[in-house]
Amino acid sequence: VLTNPAVLGKSPPTLGDALSMYANWLRDDLVEFRREPEETEAAFADALAFQGAHPATKFVGDAYLAAFARATGSALVTFDRQLLKFAEKYEFAAIRLRSPY
């Protein structure tokens, strides 16, 4: 996502820069790596149910992220307006950040 121009504009970070950012996040005491709990599968099915009559799109990945956040009791942090809109509509905890780029 960090390297996607549709998300971060005309000059997104390179893949190498994105990997460096990820490594920095993992070293930050405010970031916690969460394993997938058993509840994720049911939350994922619930998230997909809202779009069940439509073909699979990038929404499937978004639904998984929202489901994972719900299953772990976390808030989803995103730059993606559509993901935030989905999360708010279906009451998944989410926060939208403005792009730093």
Helices and strands as residue ranges (DSSP letters): H 5-8, H 15-27, H 39-49, H 59-72, E 76-78, H 81-89, E 94-96
